[in-house]
Amino acid sequence: MEKPRLLIAEDDENLGQILNEYLNLKGYTTTLCRDGEEGAAAFKPGKFDLCILDLMMPKKDGFQLATEIKEIDADIPIIFLTAKSMKEDVIKGFKIGADDYITKPFSMEVLLMRIQAVLHRTMKGASRQELPEELVIGKLKYQHANNSLELPSGPVRLTTKENELLKLFFENLNQTVTRTIALKKIWKDDSYFNARSMDVYIAKLRKYLREEESLKLLTVHGEGFKLVQMN
């Protein structure tokens, strides 16, 4: 079986070498780049299965590099390494299309688990999560069978469309749901009229989810939507 191929872009020489050696020992084929420009030059679609990008790099930062990589291969999974824990940076990364992020310092075991989880989803196809009867995240409680959403401000009785959309996003938590898939699954048709209708429901869900700060419903440019659970 061919080893998964990883592109690593990390300007910290010591960390880059440790990552390279550790992931090689764990059975991955790695290409280590010292800055964003090297990473851009090394990336070729089909050559890599996953990219691990530091956010703060000289010449070209992780955001710029990820954007260029996604323009070449929109499906390539990306994990960001960041010394920052600013929500704005995390959200920006997810909007670009990142699959995960890890805040430094981190353990190699945690990184390995994140890599394995992302590759399992992307190489074998995303598997939907089975929702419990009552899903609890922070101060939010969701019961799909009852169209029920409990928020700090009080209970909400969801409409059928709101309920089906929210269920779809929770089943694919931290994964992009394309507009086409959402429209065909819930509206059975991806016409312009239905797309505008869905945008109205998305706006309503964002208003509800705003009460639980660990959840963000993001628009992934040119693709669809991603419900993200923040660390």
ZITA-V562032 format. One line per field, one symbol per residue. phi: phi as a letter, one per 30 degrees, with the letter a starting at -180 (. if undefined). A space follows every 10 residues. Layout:
phi: ???
This chain:
phi: .dddcccccb ddeddeddee ddddddjccc bcccaddddd dddbdjdbca ccbddcbdia dddddddddd ddbdcddbcc cbdcbdeddd deddddkdca bbdddbdddd eddddddddd dddcjdcddd ddebccbicc bbbddchcbc bedkdbcdde dedddddddd dceibdcded dddddcciac dedddddded dddddddddd dcddcbcccc eiblbbdccd d
